[in-house]
Amino acid sequence: MSLTRRRLFQRLVTPDANQLNPEVVSDRGREARVGFAEQATPAGAKVVRISSNENPLGPGQHVLDALVGKFPEAGRYPFNATQHEGTLPAAIAAKFPGAKAENVVMGAGSGEILTNAVRAFTSAAKPLATPWPSFENPTDTARKIGTPVRQVKLTDRLQIDIEKTIDASKGAGLVFFCNPNNPTATVHGKATVADFVKRVRAASPDTIILIDEAYHDYVTDPNYSSAVDLALSTPNVFVTRTFSKAFGMAGLRIGYAIGHAPTIRRLNDFKLPYGIGTPHIAAMLAGLNNPAHIEQERKRNTDVKAFTLKAFADLGFTATDSQSNFIFVNLKRPAAPFRDACAAAGVLVGRDFPPYEKTHCRFSIGTMAEMQWAVDVFRKVLGTTTTTASKERRR
């Protein structure tokens, strides 16, 4: 089917044709399609997509209004628009004490920056060190360009193993530290991260340290704090953030890195010129300047996540200590047949994450209504595929 202007408009707006469709802006379900083949769901049936760690509500109306308001300037390159891409680093820097525009680099999602970091700081002689499993982008990029990858197993609690990661970082070009980690949703506190950075720099002074905080806005652990202040004051350290998660703009592809100026300058050398569209710039600025909306999203996610975790606990299944907008549950069975059974009932859950694909599954947190419906599906699927949980409850 060809894409006409009428079909594009129908896709972009809500059914009443009065508002931009947040489902399009949030791009729900796209990450899952990259990770594995599209799951089979009943034709015409209701589908709940809790597979890609997106904000199920999309951005707020303030962002949609800003986005639509800039469509008349969509014919302008980002450097000719009234709000041009060059304004973004300064706007972000203003949110962090001591930061300047030179401390920030933009990207088409944080994914572009992760890719650029591997290209900028690793080589055949300078490996990538990364916990595993973790977000795949750096590992995938390293393998494409011929960089060796040192993968470090997680601890028994499915946290990043600090000691082994420090050891793996010796002589590495780049060490990737995803905090909270994806797919396990576990986090390390501020003191642990600061000590990790100090020890890596002592053991391998030339190694660049990338701390990925894609899920920063969802953390509720009081021991946690962002590492941005550490990155601004420490050579060879930077933090990546994205507008794809709590801000609900996964479909717009906006991210940034912030850190020590010389490290950021090197990342700038690999940046895609004018990679952020003119309407997207306005959307990002609107989202950045409405912290109350992010607080509301954090509370919504925390409440719905608590409901979902309790539902699994009542069924006899445990999850990691989730500090994100997804949970990683030990289902005591392979994820693939469970995932297929859920898809047949209209619920799409996370892809495989080796080496835990034989026991664990990742579930994104949707709306309360979505999770209530999904939990009913989980009960049916888990009840018909195994009796493990029920046997344990009878002990």
KEKE-3310 file (N, C-alpha, C; in steps of 0.2 Angstrom, whole numbers, plus 5000, padded with zeros to 4 digits):
npx = (5004:5003:5010:5000:4997:4985:4984:4995:4992:4980:4987:4994:4986:4974:4959:4949:4953:4958:4970:4987:4993:4999:5004:5011:5021:5027:5031:5028:5032:5042:5055:5054:5052:5064:5072:5067:5058:5042:5029:5016:4999:4982:4971:4964:4962:4963:4978:4991:5006:5019:5033:5044:5049:5044:5036:5020:5010:5015:5021:5017:5003:5008:5020:5016:5008:5019:5026:5017:5015:5027:5027:5025:5038:5044:5050:5062:5079:5087:5097:5092:5080:5069:5071:5084:5096:5107:5104:5100:5111:5115:5102:5101:5112:5110:5102:5110:5121:5136:5138:5141:5138:5147:5149:5140:5133:5122:5111:5103:5092:5099:5105:5112:5123:5129:5133:5142:5152:5158:5164:5172:5181:5186:5195:5203:5214:5210:5198:5180:5173:5160:5146:5136:5120:5117:5112:5112:5117:5131:5139:5135:5139:5153:5156:5153:5163:5174:5180:5186:5176:5174:5164:5156:5149:5134:5130:5124:5113:5109:5114:5126:5142:5154:5168:5173:5170:5178:5191:5190:5190:5203:5215:5205:5197:5184:5172:5157:5143:5128:5115:5101:5102:5098:5093:5089:5085:5091:5100:5115:5120:5125:5137:5143:5145:5153:5165:5168:5171:5182:5191:5192:5198:5210:5216:5216:5220:5217:5206:5189:5174:5158:5143:5127:5112:5098:5086:5085:5075:5065:5070:5069:5076:5083:5097:5102:5109:5111:5125:5130:5136:5148:5153:5155:5166:5176:5189:5188:5175:5158:5140:5125:5109:5092:5077:5068:5061:5055:5051:5043:5046:5050:5049:5053:5067:5078:5092:5106:5123:5132:5146:5164:5173:5183:5181:5168:5170:5177:5167:5158:5165:5160:5147:5131:5127:5115:5105:5093:5077:5068:5054:5056:5065:5058:5049:5057:5063:5051:5047:5058:5057:5047:5046:5037:5028:5036:5038:5025:5024:5034:5028:5016:5021:5028:5017:5009:5019:5021:5009:5010:5021:5016:5006:5013:5021:5010:5007:5018:5030:5046:5054:5068:5075:5067:5071:5066:5056:5052:5051:5060:5057:5058:5052:5054:5055:5057:5058:5053:5041:5032:5031:5026:5013:5007:5007:4998:4987:4986:4995:5010:5027:5043:5059:5071:5084:5099:5111:5099:5087:5081:5075:5070:5060:5056:5046:5038:5031:5015:5000:4989:4977:4981:4990:4982:4974:4984:4989:4979:4980:4993:4990:4982:4991:5002:4996:4992:5003:5012:5014:5022:5023:5011:5013:5024:5018:5009:5018)
npy = (4994:5011:5026:5039:5057:5058:5046:5047:5058:5053:5043:5050:5058:5057:5047:5056:5066:5078:5079:5077:5060:5052:5039:5037:5046:5041:5029:5016:4999:4997:4994:4981:4975:4976:4968:4954:4944:4950:4947:4935:4939:4939:4943:4959:4960:4966:4973:4973:4981:4978:4977:4984:4994:5007:5023:5022:5031:5041:5057:5072:5083:5096:5094:5089:5099:5109:5102:5101:5114:5118:5112:5121:5125:5115:5114:5120:5118:5111:5121:5133:5136:5144:5139:5132:5118:5120:5127:5117:5110:5121:5123:5111:5110:5120:5115:5108:5111:5120:5115:5118:5123:5117:5105:5096:5085:5081:5069:5057:5050:5042:5031:5034:5040:5031:5022:5030:5032:5020:5019:5030:5028:5015:5001:4988:4986:4991:4986:4984:4985:4977:4974:4959:4951:4967:4983:4981:4989:4995:4983:4977:4987:4987:4974:4975:4983:4977:4977:4970:4962:4962:4953:4954:4943:4945:4948:4936:4942:4948:4960:4972:4967:4974:4972:4963:4970:4981:4974:4969:4981:4985:4992:4993:5002:5008:5007:5001:5006:5003:5010:5012:4995:4987:4972:4970:4979:4983:4993:5003:5012:5029:5031:5019:5019:5030:5026:5015:5022:5029:5019:5012:5022:5023:5010:5009:5022:5028:5023:5026:5030:5026:5030:5025:5032:5030:5026:5034:5043:5036:5030:5025:5021:5027:5027:5030:5041:5053:5052:5063:5075:5069:5066:5078:5083:5074:5068:5059:5053:5051:5054:5047:5051:5050:5055:5045:5037:5041:5053:5050:5050:5041:5039:5050:5051:5057:5061:5064:5067:5071:5078:5078:5091:5089:5075:5075:5083:5075:5065:5074:5074:5063:5065:5064:5076:5089:5080:5080:5084:5099:5101:5092:5098:5108:5100:5093:5104:5108:5097:5096:5107:5105:5099:5094:5086:5074:5070:5066:5055:5047:5043:5037:5026:5020:5016:5007:4998:4992:4986:4976:4969:4963:4955:4945:4940:4935:4924:4916:4920:4928:4944:4954:4968:4981:4996:5004:5006:4994:4976:4962:4946:4930:4916:4903:4895:4893:4908:4910:4901:4905:4918:4917:4912:4922:4932:4926:4929:4942:4950:4957:4954:4955:4951:4938:4937:4932:4926:4922:4917:4905:4906:4918:4933:4949:4962:4976:4991:4995:5005:5006:5000:4992:4983:4977:4969:4962:4955:4946:4938:4933:4925:4915:4909:4905:4896:4886:4881:4876:4869:4873:4884:4883:4871:4875:4884:4876:4869)
npz = (5000:4995:5002:5005:5006:5013:5020:5028:5036:5042:5050:5058:5067:5080:5082:5082:5075:5080:5087:5088:5087:5101:5101:5089:5091:5102:5096:5099:5101:5091:5095:5099:5086:5080:5088:5087:5076:5070:5081:5081:5081:5086:5072:5070:5084:5100:5105:5117:5119:5128:5127:5124:5132:5132:5136:5139:5137:5129:5124:5134:5132:5130:5123:5111:5106:5104:5095:5084:5082:5076:5063:5052:5050:5045:5033:5033:5036:5050:5055:5050:5056:5068:5081:5083:5080:5087:5099:5108:5116:5125:5131:5138:5146:5155:5164:5173:5186:5184:5171:5153:5136:5129:5135:5131:5119:5106:5099:5088:5096:5111:5106:5094:5100:5108:5098:5091:5102:5103:5091:5091:5102:5103:5096:5086:5095:5106:5117:5119:5135:5144:5154:5154:5152:5144:5138:5120:5110:5110:5110:5098:5089:5091:5087:5073:5068:5071:5084:5098:5111:5128:5138:5153:5166:5175:5193:5205:5209:5198:5195:5189:5190:5199:5203:5193:5181:5183:5182:5169:5162:5161:5150:5141:5127:5129:5142:5146:5156:5161:5169:5178:5173:5158:5152:5165:5175:5187:5198:5203:5217:5221:5228:5225:5211:5210:5216:5208:5196:5200:5203:5191:5183:5190:5188:5174:5166:5153:5148:5142:5151:5150:5156:5155:5157:5153:5159:5170:5175:5181:5192:5210:5221:5235:5237:5225:5213:5200:5189:5183:5188:5192:5180:5174:5181:5179:5170:5154:5156:5153:5152:5146:5140:5136:5127:5125:5134:5149:5144:5133:5119:5110:5096:5090:5091:5100:5109:5121:5126:5141:5149:5153:5144:5134:5131:5126:5115:5106:5104:5097:5084:5078:5076:5068:5056:5059:5064:5071:5069:5064:5070:5080:5088:5094:5101:5110:5118:5124:5132:5140:5148:5157:5170:5180:5173:5171:5184:5186:5177:5183:5195:5191:5184:5194:5203:5194:5191:5204:5206:5196:5199:5212:5207:5200:5210:5218:5210:5212:5207:5206:5204:5199:5208:5203:5195:5185:5170:5167:5171:5176:5176:5184:5177:5178:5167:5149:5139:5126:5122:5131:5128:5115:5118:5125:5115:5106:5113:5112:5119:5119:5124:5131:5121:5119:5131:5131:5144:5150:5144:5146:5158:5162:5158:5151:5155:5150:5158:5156:5154:5168:5165:5154:5160:5169:5161:5154:5165:5168:5156:5158:5169:5164:5154:5161:5170:5162:5156:5165:5181:5190:5199:5206:5213:5221:5229:5237:5246)
capx = (5000:5007:5009:4998:4997:4979:4985:5000:4988:4976:4991:4997:4981:4970:4953:4944:4957:4959:4976:4993:4993:5005:5006:5015:5027:5031:5034:5027:5033:5047:5061:5053:5053:5072:5075:5065:5053:5035:5025:5009:4994:4975:4969:4959:4961:4966:4985:4995:5013:5023:5039:5050:5051:5041:5031:5013:5006:5018:5023:5012:5000:5013:5025:5012:5007:5025:5028:5012:5017:5033:5026:5026:5045:5047:5053:5068:5084:5088:5101:5089:5074:5070:5074:5089:5099:5113:5101:5099:5116:5114:5096:5102:5117:5107:5098:5115:5125:5142:5138:5141:5136:5153:5149:5134:5132:5116:5111:5097:5092:5105:5108:5118:5129:5132:5137:5148:5157:5162:5168:5177:5186:5188:5198:5205:5218:5207:5192:5175:5171:5153:5142:5131:5117:5115:5109:5116:5120:5138:5142:5133:5143:5160:5157:5153:5169:5180:5183:5185:5171:5175:5158:5156:5143:5131:5131:5119:5107:5108:5117:5133:5148:5159:5175:5174:5170:5184:5196:5189:5191:5210:5217:5200:5195:5178:5168:5149:5140:5121:5113:5099:5104:5093:5086:5088:5081:5094:5104:5120:5120:5129:5144:5146:5147:5159:5170:5169:5174:5189:5195:5194:5203:5217:5218:5217:5218:5215:5199:5183:5169:5151:5137:5121:5106:5092:5080:5086:5069:5061:5073:5066:5081:5086:5104:5104:5109:5114:5133:5132:5141:5154:5156:5157:5172:5181:5191:5186:5169:5152:5133:5120:5102:5087:5070:5063:5058:5050:5048:5038:5047:5055:5048:5057:5074:5082:5096:5112:5128:5135:5152:5170:5173:5187:5178:5162:5172:5178:5160:5156:5168:5157:5140:5128:5126:5108:5102:5087:5072:5066:5049:5058:5069:5053:5046:5062:5063:5045:5048:5064:5055:5041:5048:5031:5026:5040:5036:5019:5025:5037:5023:5011:5025:5029:5011:5008:5024:5020:5003:5012:5025:5012:5003:5018:5022:5005:5008:5024:5036:5050:5058:5073:5073:5066:5072:5065:5049:5051:5053:5063:5054:5060:5047:5056:5054:5060:5053:5050:5035:5028:5030:5021:5007:5005:5006:4992:4981:4986:5000:5017:5031:5050:5062:5075:5090:5104:5110:5093:5081:5078:5071:5067:5056:5056:5039:5038:5026:5010:4995:4986:4972:4984:4993:4977:4972:4990:4990:4974:4983:4998:4988:4980:4996:5006:4992:4991:5009:5016:5011:5028:5021:5006:5016:5028:5013:5007:5023)
capy = (5000:5017:5031:5046:5062:5057:5041:5050:5062:5048:5039:5055:5061:5053:5046:5062:5071:5084:5080:5072:5054:5050:5032:5038:5050:5037:5024:5010:4992:4997:4991:4974:4972:4976:4962:4948:4944:4952:4941:4933:4941:4938:4948:4963:4959:4971:4971:4977:4981:4979:4973:4989:4999:5014:5027:5020:5037:5045:5064:5076:5088:5102:5092:5088:5106:5111:5098:5103:5121:5119:5109:5125:5126:5108:5115:5123:5114:5113:5127:5139:5136:5149:5136:5127:5112:5123:5129:5112:5109:5126:5122:5105:5112:5125:5110:5105:5116:5120:5113:5123:5120:5112:5099:5092:5083:5079:5063:5054:5045:5040:5026:5036:5042:5025:5019:5035:5031:5014:5021:5035:5026:5008:4998:4981:4985:4994:4982:4986:4981:4978:4969:4955:4955:4974:4986:4978:4994:4995:4977:4976:4991:4984:4968:4977:4987:4973:4978:4964:4963:4958:4953:4952:4941:4949:4944:4931:4946:4951:4967:4973:4964:4979:4970:4960:4975:4984:4970:4969:4988:4987:4992:4994:5009:5010:5003:5003:5005:5005:5011:5005:4991:4984:4971:4967:4984:4984:4999:5004:5018:5034:5029:5013:5022:5035:5021:5012:5027:5030:5013:5011:5027:5021:5004:5010:5029:5030:5020:5030:5027:5028:5028:5026:5034:5030:5026:5039:5047:5031:5027:5027:5019:5033:5027:5032:5048:5053:5053:5069:5079:5066:5066:5085:5085:5069:5067:5052:5051:5055:5051:5047:5051:5049:5057:5040:5034:5044:5059:5047:5053:5036:5039:5056:5050:5063:5060:5068:5065:5076:5076:5082:5094:5085:5069:5077:5086:5069:5063:5078:5073:5058:5066:5065:5083:5090:5074:5081:5088:5105:5100:5088:5102:5111:5095:5092:5110:5108:5092:5098:5113:5103:5093:5091:5080:5069:5068:5062:5049:5042:5041:5032:5020:5016:5013:5002:4993:4989:4981:4971:4964:4960:4950:4940:4937:4931:4918:4913:4921:4934:4948:4958:4975:4985:5003:5006:5006:4987:4971:4956:4941:4923:4912:4896:4892:4897:4914:4909:4898:4909:4924:4916:4911:4928:4935:4923:4932:4949:4953:4957:4954:4956:4946:4934:4940:4927:4919:4921:4916:4899:4906:4925:4937:4956:4965:4984:4993:4999:5009:5002:4996:4987:4978:4973:4965:4958:4950:4941:4934:4929:4920:4909:4906:4902:4891:4881:4879:4873:4869:4874:4889:4881:4866:4878:4887:4871:4867)
capz = (5000:4995:5008:5002:5011:5017:5024:5033:5041:5046:5054:5063:5071:5084:5078:5081:5070:5083:5091:5086:5090:5105:5099:5084:5093:5106:5092:5103:5098:5086:5097:5098:5079:5079:5092:5084:5071:5073:5085:5078:5086:5082:5067:5072:5091:5105:5106:5122:5118:5133:5125:5121:5137:5130:5140:5136:5136:5124:5127:5136:5127:5129:5118:5105:5104:5102:5089:5078:5080:5071:5057:5046:5048:5043:5026:5035:5039:5058:5056:5048:5060:5073:5086:5079:5084:5091:5105:5112:5121:5130:5135:5142:5151:5160:5169:5177:5189:5181:5164:5148:5130:5127:5139:5129:5112:5104:5095:5086:5102:5114:5102:5090:5104:5110:5092:5090:5107:5101:5085:5093:5108:5103:5090:5087:5100:5112:5117:5123:5141:5145:5158:5150:5147:5145:5131:5115:5105:5110:5108:5091:5085:5091:5082:5066:5066:5072:5090:5103:5116:5134:5142:5160:5168:5181:5199:5206:5210:5192:5195:5186:5194:5199:5203:5187:5176:5183:5179:5161:5159:5160:5143:5136:5125:5132:5147:5146:5162:5160:5176:5178:5168:5154:5154:5172:5179:5193:5199:5208:5220:5219:5231:5221:5204:5211:5218:5201:5191:5203:5202:5183:5181:5193:5184:5166:5165:5146:5147:5143:5155:5147:5160:5152:5162:5149:5164:5176:5178:5184:5198:5216:5226:5238:5236:5218:5211:5193:5188:5178:5191:5192:5173:5172:5184:5179:5163:5151:5159:5151:5154:5140:5142:5130:5128:5122:5139:5153:5140:5129:5113:5106:5089:5088:5091:5103:5115:5122:5131:5145:5152:5152:5138:5129:5129:5122:5108:5102:5101:5092:5078:5075:5076:5062:5056:5059:5064:5074:5064:5066:5075:5086:5093:5099:5106:5116:5123:5128:5137:5145:5153:5161:5175:5183:5169:5172:5190:5186:5174:5187:5200:5187:5183:5201:5205:5190:5192:5210:5205:5192:5203:5216:5203:5199:5217:5220:5206:5214:5203:5208:5199:5201:5211:5197:5196:5179:5168:5165:5176:5174:5180:5184:5176:5178:5160:5143:5138:5119:5122:5135:5124:5109:5120:5126:5109:5103:5117:5111:5123:5117:5130:5129:5117:5123:5133:5134:5145:5154:5140:5148:5164:5163:5153:5152:5154:5151:5161:5152:5158:5173:5162:5150:5164:5172:5156:5153:5170:5167:5151:5161:5174:5160:5151:5167:5173:5157:5153:5170:5187:5195:5204:5211:5217:5226:5234:5241:5250)
cpx = (5004:5005:5007:4998:4990:4980:4990:4996:4984:4980:4993:4993:4977:4963:4949:4947:4958:4966:4981:4992:4999:5008:5012:5022:5031:5034:5033:5028:5038:5053:5060:5054:5060:5075:5073:5060:5046:5031:5018:5004:4987:4973:4963:4958:4965:4973:4988:5002:5017:5030:5045:5051:5049:5037:5024:5009:5009:5020:5017:5009:5004:5018:5022:5010:5013:5027:5024:5014:5023:5033:5027:5033:5048:5051:5060:5073:5085:5092:5098:5082:5075:5072:5078:5092:5104:5110:5100:5104:5116:5108:5097:5107:5115:5103:5103:5120:5133:5143:5138:5139:5141:5153:5144:5135:5126:5116:5104:5095:5099:5109:5113:5124:5133:5136:5143:5154:5161:5166:5174:5183:5188:5191:5200:5210:5216:5199:5187:5174:5164:5150:5138:5127:5116:5113:5114:5119:5128:5141:5141:5138:5150:5161:5157:5159:5175:5183:5181:5180:5173:5168:5159:5150:5141:5132:5125:5112:5105:5109:5124:5138:5153:5166:5177:5174:5176:5190:5196:5191:5199:5213:5212:5199:5189:5175:5161:5146:5133:5118:5107:5101:5098:5096:5084:5085:5085:5099:5109:5119:5125:5136:5147:5149:5153:5165:5172:5173:5182:5193:5197:5199:5210:5220:5220:5215:5216:5209:5194:5178:5162:5146:5131:5115:5099:5086:5081:5080:5064:5064:5070:5071:5084:5094:5107:5105:5113:5122:5135:5137:5148:5157:5158:5164:5177:5183:5189:5180:5163:5146:5129:5113:5098:5080:5065:5059:5053:5047:5043:5040:5052:5054:5051:5064:5078:5086:5102:5117:5130:5141:5158:5171:5177:5184:5172:5164:5174:5172:5157:5159:5164:5149:5137:5125:5118:5104:5095:5083:5070:5060:5051:5062:5064:5050:5051:5062:5057:5045:5053:5061:5049:5042:5042:5028:5030:5039:5030:5020:5029:5032:5018:5015:5026:5023:5009:5013:5023:5014:5005:5016:5021:5009:5007:5020:5017:5004:5014:5030:5040:5053:5064:5071:5073:5067:5071:5058:5048:5053:5056:5062:5057:5054:5048:5055:5056:5055:5050:5043:5030:5026:5025:5014:5003:5003:4999:4986:4981:4991:5007:5022:5038:5053:5067:5081:5095:5109:5104:5087:5078:5074:5068:5064:5056:5049:5040:5031:5021:5006:4992:4981:4975:4987:4988:4975:4978:4990:4985:4977:4988:4996:4986:4986:5000:5002:4991:4997:5014:5012:5017:5026:5016:5009:5020:5023:5010:5011:5022)
cpy = (5006:5022:5038:5051:5061:5052:5043:5054:5058:5044:5044:5057:5055:5052:5052:5067:5078:5085:5075:5066:5052:5044:5033:5041:5045:5031:5017:5003:4992:4993:4983:4971:4972:4969:4955:4949:4946:4946:4941:4935:4940:4944:4952:4963:4965:4969:4976:4976:4983:4976:4978:4995:5006:5017:5025:5026:5042:5052:5067:5081:5094:5100:5092:5095:5109:5108:5100:5110:5123:5116:5114:5127:5120:5109:5118:5118:5116:5119:5133:5140:5141:5146:5130:5123:5115:5126:5124:5111:5114:5125:5116:5107:5116:5121:5107:5110:5115:5118:5119:5119:5115:5106:5094:5091:5080:5073:5061:5049:5044:5035:5028:5038:5036:5022:5024:5034:5025:5015:5025:5032:5019:5006:4991:4980:4988:4991:4987:4982:4982:4973:4965:4951:4963:4977:4984:4983:4994:4989:4975:4980:4989:4978:4970:4980:4983:4974:4972:4966:4959:4959:4950:4950:4945:4944:4939:4935:4950:4958:4967:4971:4970:4977:4967:4965:4979:4981:4970:4976:4989:4986:4993:5001:5012:5005:5006:5001:5007:5004:5015:5001:4988:4978:4969:4972:4985:4990:4999:5011:5023:5033:5024:5015:5026:5031:5017:5016:5028:5025:5011:5016:5026:5015:5005:5018:5032:5028:5025:5027:5030:5026:5030:5026:5034:5030:5030:5041:5042:5028:5030:5025:5026:5033:5029:5039:5048:5054:5059:5073:5076:5066:5073:5087:5080:5068:5060:5049:5055:5051:5052:5047:5051:5052:5051:5036:5038:5050:5057:5049:5048:5037:5046:5056:5056:5060:5064:5064:5071:5074:5080:5084:5091:5079:5070:5080:5080:5066:5067:5077:5067:5059:5067:5073:5084:5084:5074:5086:5094:5105:5097:5092:5106:5106:5094:5098:5110:5103:5093:5103:5111:5097:5090:5085:5074:5066:5064:5056:5044:5039:5036:5026:5016:5013:5007:4996:4989:4984:4975:4966:4960:4954:4944:4936:4933:4924:4914:4914:4928:4937:4952:4965:4980:4992:5007:5006:4999:4982:4965:4950:4934:4919:4905:4892:4896:4903:4913:4906:4902:4915:4923:4915:4917:4932:4933:4926:4939:4953:4952:4958:4954:4950:4942:4938:4935:4930:4917:4919:4910:4900:4913:4928:4944:4958:4973:4985:4998:5003:5004:4997:4990:4982:4974:4967:4960:4953:4944:4936:4930:4923:4914:4906:4902:4896:4885:4878:4875:4873:4870:4879:4887:4875:4869:4881:4882:4868:4870)
cpz = (5000:5001:5005:5008:5016:5022:5030:5038:5045:5051:5060:5068:5075:5080:5077:5077:5073:5086:5087:5090:5094:5103:5094:5086:5098:5103:5096:5099:5093:5089:5097:5091:5077:5082:5089:5080:5074:5076:5082:5083:5082:5078:5070:5080:5094:5106:5112:5121:5124:5132:5124:5126:5136:5136:5136:5134:5131:5128:5130:5130:5125:5124:5112:5102:5101:5095:5083:5077:5076:5065:5051:5045:5046:5037:5027:5038:5046:5059:5054:5052:5066:5080:5083:5083:5089:5098:5110:5118:5127:5134:5140:5148:5156:5165:5174:5180:5186:5174:5159:5142:5128:5130:5136:5121:5111:5100:5093:5091:5105:5110:5098:5094:5106:5104:5091:5095:5105:5096:5087:5098:5108:5096:5091:5093:5107:5113:5120:5129:5143:5149:5153:5154:5149:5138:5126:5110:5105:5108:5101:5087:5085:5087:5075:5064:5068:5079:5095:5109:5122:5138:5149:5163:5174:5187:5200:5207:5204:5192:5192:5191:5194:5199:5196:5181:5177:5180:5171:5158:5158:5153:5138:5133:5128:5137:5147:5152:5162:5167:5177:5172:5164:5151:5161:5177:5185:5193:5204:5211:5219:5222:5227:5214:5205:5212:5211:5197:5194:5202:5195:5181:5184:5189:5177:5165:5158:5144:5147:5146:5152:5152:5157:5157:5158:5154:5170:5179:5181:5191:5205:5222:5229:5238:5230:5217:5204:5194:5184:5182:5191:5185:5171:5175:5183:5172:5161:5154:5156:5152:5148:5143:5136:5132:5126:5128:5143:5149:5135:5121:5109:5099:5086:5088:5093:5109:5116:5127:5135:5149:5151:5145:5132:5126:5124:5115:5104:5100:5096:5085:5074:5074:5069:5062:5055:5059:5068:5070:5068:5071:5081:5091:5097:5104:5112:5121:5127:5134:5142:5150:5156:5165:5179:5179:5170:5179:5190:5183:5179:5192:5197:5186:5189:5203:5201:5191:5199:5210:5201:5195:5208:5213:5202:5205:5219:5216:5208:5210:5205:5203:5203:5204:5206:5198:5189:5177:5165:5171:5173:5178:5179:5183:5176:5172:5155:5141:5131:5119:5126:5131:5118:5112:5122:5120:5106:5107:5116:5115:5121:5123:5127:5125:5122:5125:5136:5139:5149:5150:5142:5154:5165:5157:5155:5150:5155:5154:5157:5156:5163:5170:5157:5154:5168:5167:5154:5159:5170:5161:5154:5166:5170:5157:5156:5170:5168:5155:5158:5176:5193:5201:5209:5215:5223:5232:5239:5246:5257)
residu = (MET:SER:LEU:THR:ARG:ARG:ARG:LEU:PHE:GLN:ARG:LEU:VAL:THR:PRO:ASP:ALA:ASN:GLN:LEU:ASN:PRO:GLU:VAL:VAL:SER:ASP:ARG:GLY:ARG:GLU:ALA:ARG:VAL:GLY:PHE:ALA:GLU:GLN:ALA:THR:PRO:ALA:GLY:ALA:LYS:VAL:VAL:ARG:ILE:SER:SER:ASN:GLU:ASN:PRO:LEU:GLY:PRO:GLY:GLN:HIS:VAL:LEU:ASP:ALA:LEU:VAL:GLY:LYS:PHE:PRO:GLU:ALA:GLY:ARG:TYR:PRO:PHE:ASN:ALA:THR:GLN:HIS:GLU:GLY:THR:LEU:PRO:ALA:ALA:ILE:ALA:ALA:LYS:PHE:PRO:GLY:ALA:LYS:ALA:GLU:ASN:VAL:VAL:MET:GLY:ALA:GLY:SER:GLY:GLU:ILE:LEU:THR:ASN:ALA:VAL:ARG:ALA:PHE:THR:SER:ALA:ALA:LYS:PRO:LEU:ALA:THR:PRO:TRP:PRO:SER:PHE:GLU:ASN:PRO:THR:ASP:THR:ALA:ARG:LYS:ILE:GLY:THR:PRO:VAL:ARG:GLN:VAL:LYS:LEU:THR:ASP:ARG:LEU:GLN:ILE:ASP:ILE:GLU:LYS:THR:ILE:ASP:ALA:SER:LYS:GLY:ALA:GLY:LEU:VAL:PHE:PHE:CYS:ASN:PRO:ASN:ASN:PRO:THR:ALA:THR:VAL:HIS:GLY:LYS:ALA:THR:VAL:ALA:ASP:PHE:VAL:LYS:ARG:VAL:ARG:ALA:ALA:SER:PRO:ASP:THR:ILE:ILE:LEU:ILE:ASP:GLU:ALA:TYR:HIS:ASP:TYR:VAL:THR:ASP:PRO:ASN:TYR:SER:SER:ALA:VAL:ASP:LEU:ALA:LEU:SER:THR:PRO:ASN:VAL:PHE:VAL:THR:ARG:THR:PHE:SER:LYS:ALA:PHE:GLY:MET:ALA:GLY:LEU:ARG:ILE:GLY:TYR:ALA:ILE:GLY:HIS:ALA:PRO:THR:ILE:ARG:ARG:LEU:ASN:ASP:PHE:LYS:LEU:PRO:TYR:GLY:ILE:GLY:THR:PRO:HIS:ILE:ALA:ALA:MET:LEU:ALA:GLY:LEU:ASN:ASN:PRO:ALA:HIS:ILE:GLU:GLN:GLU:ARG:LYS:ARG:ASN:THR:ASP:VAL:LYS:ALA:PHE:THR:LEU:LYS:ALA:PHE:ALA:ASP:LEU:GLY:PHE:THR:ALA:THR:ASP:SER:GLN:SER:ASN:PHE:ILE:PHE:VAL:ASN:LEU:LYS:ARG:PRO:ALA:ALA:PRO:PHE:ARG:ASP:ALA:CYS:ALA:ALA:ALA:GLY:VAL:LEU:VAL:GLY:ARG:ASP:PHE:PRO:PRO:TYR:GLU:LYS:THR:HIS:CYS:ARG:PHE:SER:ILE:GLY:THR:MET:ALA:GLU:MET:GLN:TRP:ALA:VAL:ASP:VAL:PHE:ARG:LYS:VAL:LEU:GLY:THR:THR:THR:THR:THR:ALA:SER:LYS:GLU:ARG:ARG:ARG)
# end
